[in-house]
């Protein structure tokens, strides 16, 4: 797993503890609305949607058409999906196991 030393500090740890203390989607909306701009939230949501679509095997062209994401964003997300800290993988797999996302489509 890649090192997260550049990211780790007391403030970031406290932020992450605040995030994991959220108890509902409504609480997430309220907290993130205060924490981030609408554009920042939309950007994070777009990246996660791109990761989900890449994991499903969609092409760049299909993802651009469905999300409007730039090919640079898609490429960056793909790099982290395959060579990052496995955060996308962990969450996508967990969400499928919990039935929040449907199982992967067969190739």
Backbone as XML, in Angstrom:
<?xml version="1.0"?>
<chain id="A" units="angstrom">
  <residue number="1" name="UNK">
    <atom name="N" x="0.843" y="-1.174" z="0.000"/>
    <atom name="CA" x="0.000" y="0.000" z="0.000"/>
    <atom name="C" x="0.895" y="1.246" z="0.000"/>
  </residue>
  <residue number="2" name="UNK">
    <atom name="N" x="0.563" y="2.240" z="-0.835"/>
    <atom name="CA" x="1.373" y="3.461" z="-0.878"/>
    <atom name="C" x="1.367" y="4.192" z="0.451"/>
  </residue>
  <residue number="3" name="UNK">
    <atom name="N" x="2.432" y="4.929" z="0.693"/>
    <atom name="CA" x="2.562" y="5.699" z="1.915"/>
    <atom name="C" x="1.615" y="6.886" z="1.900"/>
  </residue>
  <residue number="4" name="UNK">
    <atom name="N" x="1.053" y="7.185" z="3.042"/>
    <atom name="CA" x="0.175" y="8.345" z="3.171"/>
    <atom name="C" x="0.802" y="9.402" z="4.069"/>
  </residue>
  <residue number="5" name="UNK">
    <atom name="N" x="2.116" y="9.317" z="4.245"/>
    <atom name="CA" x="2.809" y="10.230" z="5.149"/>
    <atom name="C" x="2.596" y="11.695" z="4.806"/>
  </residue>
  <residue number="6" name="UNK">
    <atom name="N" x="2.568" y="12.047" z="3.525"/>
    <atom name="CA" x="2.371" y="13.435" z="3.128"/>
    <atom name="C" x="0.995" y="13.942" z="3.552"/>
  </residue>
  <residue number="7" name="UNK">
    <atom name="N" x="0.050" y="13.056" z="3.634"/>
    <atom name="CA" x="-1.327" y="13.419" z="3.975"/>
    <atom name="C" x="-1.563" y="13.445" z="5.477"/>
  </residue>
  <residue number="8" name="UNK">
    <atom name="N" x="-0.865" y="12.607" z="6.195"/>
    <atom name="CA" x="-1.141" y="12.406" z="7.617"/>
    <atom name="C" x="-0.644" y="13.561" z="8.481"/>
  </residue>
  <residue number="9" name="UNK">
    <atom name="N" x="-1.565" y="14.121" z="9.239"/>
    <atom name="CA" x="-1.238" y="15.071" z="10.288"/>
    <atom name="C" x="-2.431" y="15.125" z="11.242"/>
  </residue>
  <residue number="10" name="UNK">
    <atom name="N" x="-2.289" y="15.832" z="12.343"/>
    <atom name="CA" x="-3.343" y="15.855" z="13.365"/>
    <atom name="C" x="-4.648" y="16.444" z="12.842"/>
  </residue>
  <residue number="11" name="UNK">
    <atom name="N" x="-4.561" y="17.505" z="12.045"/>
    <atom name="CA" x="-5.785" y="18.128" z="11.527"/>
    <atom name="C" x="-6.530" y="17.201" z="10.575"/>
  </residue>
  <residue number="12" name="UNK">
    <atom name="N" x="-5.789" y="16.525" z="9.698"/>
    <atom name="CA" x="-6.427" y="15.612" z="8.756"/>
    <atom name="C" x="-7.038" y="14.424" z="9.492"/>
  </residue>
  <residue number="13" name="UNK">
    <atom name="N" x="-6.336" y="13.904" z="10.476"/>
    <atom name="CA" x="-6.872" y="12.804" z="11.278"/>
    <atom name="C" x="-8.168" y="13.227" z="11.965"/>
  </residue>
  <residue number="14" name="UNK">
    <atom name="N" x="-8.193" y="14.439" z="12.510"/>
    <atom name="CA" x="-9.409" y="14.934" z="13.163"/>
    <atom name="C" x="-10.550" y="15.078" z="12.153"/>
  </residue>
  <residue number="15" name="UNK">
    <atom name="N" x="-10.242" y="15.576" z="10.960"/>
    <atom name="CA" x="-11.261" y="15.677" z="9.914"/>
    <atom name="C" x="-11.823" y="14.303" z="9.578"/>
  </residue>
  <residue number="16" name="UNK">
    <atom name="N" x="-10.952" y="13.323" z="9.375"/>
    <atom name="CA" x="-11.420" y="11.983" z="9.032"/>
    <atom name="C" x="-12.240" y="11.364" z="10.161"/>
  </residue>
  <residue number="17" name="UNK">
    <atom name="N" x="-11.867" y="11.629" z="11.400"/>
    <atom name="CA" x="-12.661" y="11.143" z="12.525"/>
    <atom name="C" x="-14.039" y="11.803" z="12.524"/>
  </residue>
  <residue number="18" name="UNK">
    <atom name="N" x="-14.081" y="13.077" z="12.170"/>
    <atom name="CA" x="-15.376" y="13.764" z="12.062"/>
    <atom name="C" x="-16.226" y="13.104" z="10.980"/>
  </residue>
  <residue number="19" name="UNK">
    <atom name="N" x="-15.621" y="12.789" z="9.841"/>
    <atom name="CA" x="-16.358" y="12.175" z="8.738"/>
    <atom name="C" x="-16.899" y="10.807" z="9.138"/>
  </residue>
  <residue number="20" name="UNK">
    <atom name="N" x="-16.085" y="9.982" z="9.796"/>
    <atom name="CA" x="-16.592" y="8.651" z="10.157"/>
    <atom name="C" x="-17.592" y="8.707" z="11.301"/>
  </residue>
  <residue number="21" name="UNK">
    <atom name="N" x="-17.725" y="9.851" z="11.961"/>
    <atom name="CA" x="-18.746" y="9.975" z="13.008"/>
    <atom name="C" x="-20.118" y="10.314" z="12.433"/>
  </residue>
  <residue number="22" name="UNK">
    <atom name="N" x="-20.179" y="10.665" z="11.147"/>
    <atom name="CA" x="-21.462" y="10.981" z="10.522"/>
    <atom name="C" x="-22.331" y="9.729" z="10.487"/>
  </residue>
  <residue number="23" name="UNK">
    <atom name="N" x="-23.622" y="9.908" z="10.743"/>
    <atom name="CA" x="-24.505" y="8.741" z="10.912"/>
    <atom name="C" x="-25.523" y="8.532" z="9.811"/>
  </residue>
  <residue number="24" name="UNK">
    <atom name="N" x="-25.618" y="9.458" z="8.880"/>
    <atom name="CA" x="-26.611" y="9.303" z="7.809"/>
    <atom name="C" x="-26.175" y="10.126" z="6.599"/>
  </residue>
  <residue number="25" name="UNK">
    <atom name="N" x="-26.815" y="9.854" z="5.477"/>
    <atom name="CA" x="-26.550" y="10.630" z="4.277"/>
    <atom name="C" x="-26.942" y="12.087" z="4.527"/>
  </residue>
  <residue number="26" name="UNK">
    <atom name="N" x="-28.030" y="12.310" z="5.229"/>
    <atom name="CA" x="-28.457" y="13.672" z="5.554"/>
    <atom name="C" x="-27.377" y="14.397" z="6.354"/>
  </residue>
  <residue number="27" name="UNK">
    <atom name="N" x="-26.795" y="13.747" z="7.343"/>
    <atom name="CA" x="-25.710" y="14.369" z="8.107"/>
    <atom name="C" x="-24.515" y="14.667" z="7.214"/>
  </residue>
  <residue number="28" name="UNK">
    <atom name="N" x="-24.214" y="13.772" z="6.269"/>
    <atom name="CA" x="-23.120" y="14.010" z="5.322"/>
    <atom name="C" x="-23.394" y="15.254" z="4.487"/>
  </residue>
  <residue number="29" name="UNK">
    <atom name="N" x="-24.622" y="15.361" z="3.977"/>
    <atom name="CA" x="-24.971" y="16.550" z="3.198"/>
    <atom name="C" x="-24.770" y="17.814" z="4.030"/>
  </residue>
  <residue number="30" name="UNK">
    <atom name="N" x="-25.230" y="17.803" z="5.257"/>
    <atom name="CA" x="-25.125" y="18.993" z="6.104"/>
    <atom name="C" x="-23.668" y="19.346" z="6.398"/>
  </residue>
  <residue number="31" name="UNK">
    <atom name="N" x="-22.867" y="18.342" z="6.760"/>
    <atom name="CA" x="-21.466" y="18.587" z="7.096"/>
    <atom name="C" x="-20.679" y="19.063" z="5.875"/>
  </residue>
  <residue number="32" name="UNK">
    <atom name="N" x="-20.814" y="18.351" z="4.755"/>
    <atom name="CA" x="-20.045" y="18.700" z="3.573"/>
    <atom name="C" x="-20.498" y="20.019" z="2.957"/>
  </residue>
  <residue number="33" name="UNK">
    <atom name="N" x="-21.770" y="20.368" z="3.110"/>
    <atom name="CA" x="-22.227" y="21.670" z="2.620"/>
    <atom name="C" x="-21.528" y="22.799" z="3.369"/>
  </residue>
  <residue number="34" name="UNK">
    <atom name="N" x="-21.283" y="22.591" z="4.656"/>
    <atom name="CA" x="-20.558" y="23.591" z="5.441"/>
    <atom name="C" x="-19.050" y="23.541" z="5.170"/>
  </residue>
  <residue number="35" name="UNK">
    <atom name="N" x="-18.528" y="22.364" z="4.894"/>
    <atom name="CA" x="-17.092" y="22.168" z="4.747"/>
    <atom name="C" x="-16.564" y="22.551" z="3.363"/>
  </residue>
  <residue number="36" name="UNK">
    <atom name="N" x="-17.318" y="22.240" z="2.329"/>
    <atom name="CA" x="-16.850" y="22.377" z="0.953"/>
    <atom name="C" x="-17.757" y="23.293" z="0.144"/>
  </residue>
  <residue number="37" name="UNK">
    <atom name="N" x="-17.211" y="23.763" z="-0.967"/>
    <atom name="CA" x="-18.058" y="24.469" z="-1.920"/>
    <atom name="C" x="-18.882" y="23.429" z="-2.680"/>
  </residue>
  <residue number="38" name="UNK">
    <atom name="N" x="-19.945" y="23.894" z="-3.312"/>
    <atom name="CA" x="-20.750" y="22.994" z="-4.137"/>
    <atom name="C" x="-19.876" y="22.380" z="-5.232"/>
  </residue>
  <residue number="39" name="UNK">
    <atom name="N" x="-19.005" y="23.189" z="-5.835"/>
    <atom name="CA" x="-18.128" y="22.693" z="-6.899"/>
    <atom name="C" x="-17.187" y="21.598" z="-6.391"/>
  </residue>
  <residue number="40" name="UNK">
    <atom name="N" x="-16.666" y="21.751" z="-5.177"/>
    <atom name="CA" x="-15.774" y="20.730" z="-4.611"/>
    <atom name="C" x="-16.523" y="19.421" z="-4.382"/>
  </residue>
  <residue number="41" name="UNK">
    <atom name="N" x="-17.729" y="19.512" z="-3.862"/>
    <atom name="CA" x="-18.535" y="18.297" z="-3.629"/>
    <atom name="C" x="-18.860" y="17.627" z="-4.956"/>
  </residue>
  <residue number="42" name="UNK">
    <atom name="N" x="-19.270" y="18.422" z="-5.944"/>
    <atom name="CA" x="-19.596" y="17.862" z="-7.264"/>
    <atom name="C" x="-18.370" y="17.213" z="-7.902"/>
  </residue>
  <residue number="43" name="UNK">
    <atom name="N" x="-17.198" y="17.809" z="-7.707"/>
    <atom name="CA" x="-15.962" y="17.242" z="-8.252"/>
    <atom name="C" x="-15.644" y="15.898" z="-7.605"/>
  </residue>
  <residue number="44" name="UNK">
    <atom name="N" x="-15.785" y="15.816" z="-6.291"/>
    <atom name="CA" x="-15.555" y="14.543" z="-5.597"/>
    <atom name="C" x="-16.550" y="13.488" z="-6.064"/>
  </residue>
  <residue number="45" name="UNK">
    <atom name="N" x="-17.812" y="13.877" z="-6.196"/>
    <atom name="CA" x="-18.847" y="12.941" z="-6.648"/>
    <atom name="C" x="-18.559" y="12.462" z="-8.069"/>
  </residue>
  <residue number="46" name="UNK">
    <atom name="N" x="-18.084" y="13.383" z="-8.923"/>
    <atom name="CA" x="-17.751" y="13.010" z="-10.298"/>
    <atom name="C" x="-16.613" y="11.993" z="-10.323"/>
  </residue>
  <residue number="47" name="UNK">
    <atom name="N" x="-15.581" y="12.228" z="-9.535"/>
    <atom name="CA" x="-14.447" y="11.290" z="-9.497"/>
    <atom name="C" x="-14.889" y="9.909" z="-9.041"/>
  </residue>
  <residue number="48" name="UNK">
    <atom name="N" x="-15.746" y="9.869" z="-8.025"/>
    <atom name="CA" x="-16.203" y="8.577" z="-7.540"/>
    <atom name="C" x="-17.059" y="7.874" z="-8.588"/>
  </residue>
  <residue number="49" name="UNK">
    <atom name="N" x="-17.904" y="8.625" z="-9.292"/>
    <atom name="CA" x="-18.715" y="8.039" z="-10.366"/>
    <atom name="C" x="-17.824" y="7.520" z="-11.488"/>
  </residue>
  <residue number="50" name="UNK">
    <atom name="N" x="-16.781" y="8.257" z="-11.825"/>
    <atom name="CA" x="-15.829" y="7.808" z="-12.844"/>
    <atom name="C" x="-15.157" y="6.510" z="-12.386"/>
  </residue>
  <residue number="51" name="UNK">
    <atom name="N" x="-14.751" y="6.425" z="-11.128"/>
    <atom name="CA" x="-14.132" y="5.197" z="-10.607"/>
    <atom name="C" x="-15.093" y="4.023" z="-10.721"/>
  </residue>
  <residue number="52" name="UNK">
    <atom name="N" x="-16.351" y="4.251" z="-10.375"/>
    <atom name="CA" x="-17.350" y="3.177" z="-10.459"/>
    <atom name="C" x="-17.517" y="2.725" z="-11.902"/>
  </residue>
  <residue number="53" name="UNK">
    <atom name="N" x="-17.576" y="3.685" z="-12.818"/>
    <atom name="CA" x="-17.768" y="3.346" z="-14.230"/>
    <atom name="C" x="-16.544" y="2.638" z="-14.818"/>
  </residue>
  <residue number="54" name="UNK">
    <atom name="N" x="-15.359" y="3.091" z="-14.466"/>
    <atom name="CA" x="-14.143" y="2.397" z="-14.911"/>
    <atom name="C" x="-14.128" y="0.968" z="-14.388"/>
  </residue>
  <residue number="55" name="UNK">
    <atom name="N" x="-14.502" y="0.809" z="-13.129"/>
    <atom name="CA" x="-14.540" y="-0.518" z="-12.519"/>
    <atom name="C" x="-15.551" y="-1.423" z="-13.212"/>
  </residue>
  <residue number="56" name="UNK">
    <atom name="N" x="-16.583" y="-0.820" z="-13.763"/>
    <atom name="CA" x="-17.590" y="-1.577" z="-14.525"/>
    <atom name="C" x="-17.119" y="-1.912" z="-15.933"/>
  </residue>
  <residue number="57" name="UNK">
    <atom name="N" x="-15.993" y="-1.316" z="-16.343"/>
    <atom name="CA" x="-15.450" y="-1.611" z="-17.658"/>
    <atom name="C" x="-15.879" y="-0.646" z="-18.754"/>
  </residue>
  <residue number="58" name="UNK">
    <atom name="N" x="-16.497" y="0.482" z="-18.397"/>
    <atom name="CA" x="-16.892" y="1.450" z="-19.406"/>
    <atom name="C" x="-15.659" y="2.112" z="-20.015"/>
  </residue>
  <residue number="59" name="UNK">
    <atom name="N" x="-15.784" y="2.518" z="-21.253"/>
    <atom name="CA" x="-14.688" y="3.173" z="-21.956"/>
    <atom name="C" x="-14.661" y="4.657" z="-21.605"/>
  </residue>
  <residue number="60" name="UNK">
    <atom name="N" x="-13.520" y="5.299" z="-21.921"/>
    <atom name="CA" x="-13.409" y="6.744" z="-21.705"/>
    <atom name="C" x="-14.538" y="7.469" z="-22.424"/>
  </residue>
  <residue number="61" name="UNK">
    <atom name="N" x="-14.804" y="7.074" z="-23.669"/>
    <atom name="CA" x="-15.846" y="7.735" z="-24.460"/>
    <atom name="C" x="-17.204" y="7.625" z="-23.790"/>
  </residue>
  <residue number="62" name="UNK">
    <atom name="N" x="-17.533" y="6.451" z="-23.295"/>
    <atom name="CA" x="-18.814" y="6.260" z="-22.603"/>
    <atom name="C" x="-18.883" y="7.107" z="-21.335"/>
  </residue>
  <residue number="63" name="UNK">
    <atom name="N" x="-17.780" y="7.170" z="-20.598"/>
    <atom name="CA" x="-17.751" y="7.923" z="-19.346"/>
    <atom name="C" x="-17.870" y="9.415" z="-19.611"/>
  </residue>
  <residue number="64" name="UNK">
    <atom name="N" x="-17.154" y="9.915" z="-20.621"/>
    <atom name="CA" x="-17.252" y="11.332" z="-20.988"/>
    <atom name="C" x="-18.693" y="11.666" z="-21.346"/>
  </residue>
  <residue number="65" name="UNK">
    <atom name="N" x="-19.313" y="10.812" z="-22.149"/>
    <atom name="CA" x="-20.679" y="11.056" z="-22.598"/>
    <atom name="C" x="-21.662" y="11.063" z="-21.423"/>
  </residue>
  <residue number="66" name="UNK">
    <atom name="N" x="-21.493" y="10.154" z="-20.483"/>
    <atom name="CA" x="-22.441" y="10.037" z="-19.365"/>
    <atom name="C" x="-22.189" y="11.025" z="-18.235"/>
  </residue>
  <residue number="67" name="UNK">
    <atom name="N" x="-20.930" y="11.437" z="-18.047"/>
    <atom name="CA" x="-20.618" y="12.289" z="-16.890"/>
    <atom name="C" x="-20.153" y="13.694" z="-17.255"/>
  </residue>
  <residue number="68" name="UNK">
    <atom name="N" x="-19.617" y="13.855" z="-18.450"/>
    <atom name="CA" x="-19.020" y="15.132" z="-18.812"/>
    <atom name="C" x="-17.628" y="15.321" z="-18.235"/>
  </residue>
  <residue number="69" name="UNK">
    <atom name="N" x="-17.097" y="14.304" z="-17.568"/>
    <atom name="CA" x="-15.748" y="14.381" z="-16.994"/>
    <atom name="C" x="-14.726" y="14.492" z="-18.116"/>
  </residue>
  <residue number="70" name="UNK">
    <atom name="N" x="-13.646" y="15.198" z="-17.846"/>
    <atom name="CA" x="-12.579" y="15.318" z="-18.843"/>
    <atom name="C" x="-11.795" y="14.007" z="-18.917"/>
  </residue>
  <residue number="71" name="UNK">
    <atom name="N" x="-11.133" y="13.798" z="-20.039"/>
    <atom name="CA" x="-10.302" y="12.600" z="-20.163"/>
    <atom name="C" x="-9.141" y="12.656" z="-19.168"/>
  </residue>
  <residue number="72" name="UNK">
    <atom name="N" x="-8.681" y="13.856" z="-18.817"/>
    <atom name="CA" x="-7.620" y="13.979" z="-17.807"/>
    <atom name="C" x="-8.108" y="13.477" z="-16.455"/>
  </residue>
  <residue number="73" name="UNK">
    <atom name="N" x="-9.337" y="13.823" z="-16.088"/>
    <atom name="CA" x="-9.913" y="13.340" z="-14.825"/>
    <atom name="C" x="-10.063" y="11.830" z="-14.864"/>
  </residue>
  <residue number="74" name="UNK">
    <atom name="N" x="-10.569" y="11.320" z="-15.963"/>
    <atom name="CA" x="-10.758" y="9.870" z="-16.091"/>
    <atom name="C" x="-9.421" y="9.152" z="-15.972"/>
  </residue>
  <residue number="75" name="UNK">
    <atom name="N" x="-8.404" y="9.673" z="-16.638"/>
    <atom name="CA" x="-7.070" y="9.077" z="-16.590"/>
    <atom name="C" x="-6.512" y="9.091" z="-15.171"/>
  </residue>
  <residue number="76" name="UNK">
    <atom name="N" x="-6.679" y="10.208" z="-14.469"/>
    <atom name="CA" x="-6.182" y="10.331" z="-13.097"/>
    <atom name="C" x="-6.891" y="9.328" z="-12.183"/>
  </residue>
  <residue number="77" name="UNK">
    <atom name="N" x="-8.213" y="9.244" z="-12.315"/>
    <atom name="CA" x="-8.974" y="8.303" z="-11.490"/>
    <atom name="C" x="-8.556" y="6.869" z="-11.808"/>
  </residue>
  <residue number="78" name="UNK">
    <atom name="N" x="-8.359" y="6.573" z="-13.080"/>
    <atom name="CA" x="-7.945" y="5.221" z="-13.471"/>
    <atom name="C" x="-6.605" y="4.861" z="-12.844"/>
  </residue>
  <residue number="79" name="UNK">
    <atom name="N" x="-5.680" y="5.822" z="-12.852"/>
    <atom name="CA" x="-4.362" y="5.569" z="-12.259"/>
    <atom name="C" x="-4.505" y="5.236" z="-10.769"/>
  </residue>
  <residue number="80" name="UNK">
    <atom name="N" x="-5.328" y="6.000" z="-10.052"/>
    <atom name="CA" x="-5.508" y="5.726" z="-8.624"/>
    <atom name="C" x="-6.314" y="4.449" z="-8.387"/>
  </residue>
  <residue number="81" name="UNK">
    <atom name="N" x="-7.253" y="4.158" z="-9.259"/>
    <atom name="CA" x="-8.042" y="2.922" z="-9.122"/>
    <atom name="C" x="-7.135" y="1.699" z="-9.228"/>
  </residue>
  <residue number="82" name="UNK">
    <atom name="N" x="-6.139" y="1.787" z="-10.095"/>
    <atom name="CA" x="-5.260" y="0.633" z="-10.318"/>
    <atom name="C" x="-3.960" y="0.663" z="-9.527"/>
  </residue>
  <residue number="83" name="UNK">
    <atom name="N" x="-3.444" y="1.854" z="-9.246"/>
    <atom name="CA" x="-2.126" y="1.946" z="-8.608"/>
    <atom name="C" x="-2.114" y="2.798" z="-7.344"/>
  </residue>
  <residue number="84" name="UNK">
    <atom name="N" x="-3.266" y="3.183" z="-6.846"/>
    <atom name="CA" x="-3.343" y="4.048" z="-5.673"/>
    <atom name="C" x="-3.310" y="3.251" z="-4.380"/>
  </residue>
  <residue number="85" name="UNK">
    <atom name="N" x="-3.916" y="3.794" z="-3.362"/>
    <atom name="CA" x="-3.915" y="3.198" z="-2.018"/>
    <atom name="C" x="-5.027" y="2.166" z="-1.836"/>
  </residue>
  <residue number="86" name="UNK">
    <atom name="N" x="-5.706" y="1.794" z="-2.905"/>
    <atom name="CA" x="-6.813" y="0.824" z="-2.892"/>
    <atom name="C" x="-8.057" y="1.335" z="-2.175"/>
  </residue>
  <residue number="87" name="UNK">
    <atom name="N" x="-8.148" y="2.656" z="-2.000"/>
    <atom name="CA" x="-9.333" y="3.233" z="-1.378"/>
    <atom name="C" x="-10.575" y="3.064" z="-2.235"/>
  </residue>
  <residue number="88" name="UNK">
    <atom name="N" x="-10.446" y="3.352" z="-3.541"/>
    <atom name="CA" x="-11.588" y="3.141" z="-4.437"/>
    <atom name="C" x="-12.023" y="1.680" z="-4.398"/>
  </residue>
  <residue number="89" name="UNK">
    <atom name="N" x="-11.049" y="0.760" z="-4.512"/>
    <atom name="CA" x="-11.358" y="-0.666" z="-4.548"/>
    <atom name="C" x="-12.092" y="-1.096" z="-3.271"/>
  </residue>
  <residue number="90" name="UNK">
    <atom name="N" x="-11.563" y="-0.665" z="-2.123"/>
    <atom name="CA" x="-12.155" y="-1.033" z="-0.844"/>
    <atom name="C" x="-13.622" y="-0.591" z="-0.778"/>
  </residue>
  <residue number="91" name="UNK">
    <atom name="N" x="-13.879" y="0.664" z="-1.151"/>
    <atom name="CA" x="-15.227" y="1.196" z="-1.038"/>
    <atom name="C" x="-16.167" y="0.599" z="-2.078"/>
  </residue>
  <residue number="92" name="UNK">
    <atom name="N" x="-15.720" y="0.481" z="-3.312"/>
    <atom name="CA" x="-16.581" y="-0.108" z="-4.345"/>
    <atom name="C" x="-16.951" y="-1.541" z="-3.988"/>
  </residue>
  <residue number="93" name="UNK">
    <atom name="N" x="-15.975" y="-2.334" z="-3.544"/>
    <atom name="CA" x="-16.260" y="-3.717" z="-3.142"/>
    <atom name="C" x="-17.214" y="-3.765" z="-1.958"/>
  </residue>
  <residue number="94" name="UNK">
    <atom name="N" x="-16.979" y="-2.912" z="-0.979"/>
    <atom name="CA" x="-17.845" y="-2.882" z="0.205"/>
    <atom name="C" x="-19.272" y="-2.485" z="-0.161"/>
  </residue>
  <residue number="95" name="UNK">
    <atom name="N" x="-19.403" y="-1.500" z="-1.021"/>
    <atom name="CA" x="-20.740" y="-1.050" z="-1.421"/>
    <atom name="C" x="-21.482" y="-2.130" z="-2.213"/>
  </residue>
  <residue number="96" name="UNK">
    <atom name="N" x="-20.746" y="-2.920" z="-2.986"/>
    <atom name="CA" x="-21.381" y="-4.037" z="-3.699"/>
    <atom name="C" x="-21.796" y="-5.131" z="-2.717"/>
  </residue>
  <residue number="97" name="UNK">
    <atom name="N" x="-20.924" y="-5.445" z="-1.765"/>
    <atom name="CA" x="-21.241" y="-6.467" z="-0.760"/>
    <atom name="C" x="-22.465" y="-6.074" z="0.066"/>
  </residue>
  <residue number="98" name="UNK">
    <atom name="N" x="-22.611" y="-4.777" z="0.334"/>
    <atom name="CA" x="-23.728" y="-4.302" z="1.149"/>
    <atom name="C" x="-24.981" y="-4.020" z="0.323"/>
  </residue>
  <residue number="99" name="UNK">
    <atom name="N" x="-24.909" y="-4.249" z="-0.999"/>
    <atom name="CA" x="-26.070" y="-4.052" z="-1.856"/>
    <atom name="C" x="-26.356" y="-2.592" z="-2.201"/>
  </residue>
  <residue number="100" name="UNK">
    <atom name="N" x="-25.429" y="-1.693" z="-1.896"/>
    <atom name="CA" x="-25.615" y="-0.284" z="-2.233"/>
    <atom name="C" x="-25.367" y="-0.073" z="-3.715"/>
  </residue>
  <residue number="101" name="UNK">
    <atom name="N" x="-24.405" y="-0.806" z="-4.254"/>
    <atom name="CA" x="-24.152" y="-0.840" z="-5.693"/>
    <atom name="C" x="-24.505" y="-2.228" z="-6.205"/>
  </residue>
  <residue number="102" name="UNK">
    <atom name="N" x="-24.976" y="-2.327" z="-7.439"/>
    <atom name="CA" x="-25.250" y="-3.655" z="-7.988"/>
    <atom name="C" x="-23.958" y="-4.394" z="-8.251"/>
  </residue>
  <residue number="103" name="UNK">
    <atom name="N" x="-24.003" y="-5.716" z="-8.333"/>
    <atom name="CA" x="-22.794" y="-6.479" z="-8.670"/>
    <atom name="C" x="-22.262" y="-6.026" z="-10.019"/>
  </residue>
  <residue number="104" name="UNK">
    <atom name="N" x="-20.963" y="-6.230" z="-10.208"/>
    <atom name="CA" x="-20.340" y="-5.889" z="-11.487"/>
    <atom name="C" x="-21.028" y="-6.651" z="-12.601"/>
  </residue>
  <residue number="105" name="UNK">
    <atom name="N" x="-21.166" y="-5.993" z="-13.752"/>
    <atom name="CA" x="-21.718" y="-6.656" z="-14.926"/>
    <atom name="C" x="-20.689" y="-7.646" z="-15.462"/>
  </residue>
  <residue number="106" name="UNK">
    <atom name="N" x="-21.166" y="-8.727" z="-16.033"/>
    <atom name="CA" x="-20.248" y="-9.703" z="-16.628"/>
    <atom name="C" x="-19.645" y="-9.090" z="-17.882"/>
  </residue>
  <residue number="107" name="UNK">
    <atom name="N" x="-18.350" y="-9.381" z="-18.136"/>
    <atom name="CA" x="-17.685" y="-8.813" z="-19.336"/>
    <atom name="C" x="-18.242" y="-9.336" z="-20.620"/>
  </residue>
</chain>
